[in-house]
Amino acid sequence: LRADGPTDRPFPVANAAATRDFVDVRDVAEAVVALTERAEPDRGEAQVYNIASGEETPILAVAVRLCVLAGKRRAVAQGGRPSRSGVARSRGDASRLRRAVGWVPRVRWEQSIEDLWRELRDGMARAA
């Protein structure tokens, strides 16, 4: 996105209507630490905990946000091709995790994208 420079050209997004449940890596790390420190497993039983925001975010929304951060590129849906994974919608349920350790995600996907973009931009500036 950035290498092309600021333009008003469309940025095609395949499978733009697909949704995913995005969780910031800092929240994931916090959940894993909380589980290792505070979760009491039932004796002789394994438990599965989903680390999820519980929110569906369209891929197009993520592409739009990245285009805004990169400059004037416009994210546009590129037809209705099915997802390569075969999963059109994805949303996790972290209720077991919340009950076990009180974890809830703190960083929204928009903030996560902005923080990542800032780190990449600043890293490129330092390297130059």
ZIFEN-V260272 format. One record per backbone hydrogen bond with DSSP energy under -1.0 kcal/mol. NH is the residue of the N-H (numbers start at 0). CO is the residue of the C=O. If there is no record, write none. Layout:
# ZIFEN-V260272
NH	CO
NH	CO
This chain:
# ZIFEN-V260272
4	1
10	73
12	75
17	14
18	87
19	56
27	23
28	24
29	25
30	26
31	27
32	28
33	29
34	30
35	31
36	32
37	33
38	34
44	41
56	19
58	17
59	15
61	57
62	58
63	59
64	60
65	61
66	62
67	63
68	64
69	65
70	66
73	8
75	10
77	12
97	93
98	94
99	95
100	96
101	97
111	107
112	108
113	109
114	110
115	111
116	112
117	113
118	114
119	115
120	116
121	117
122	118
123	119
124	120
125	121
126	122
127	123
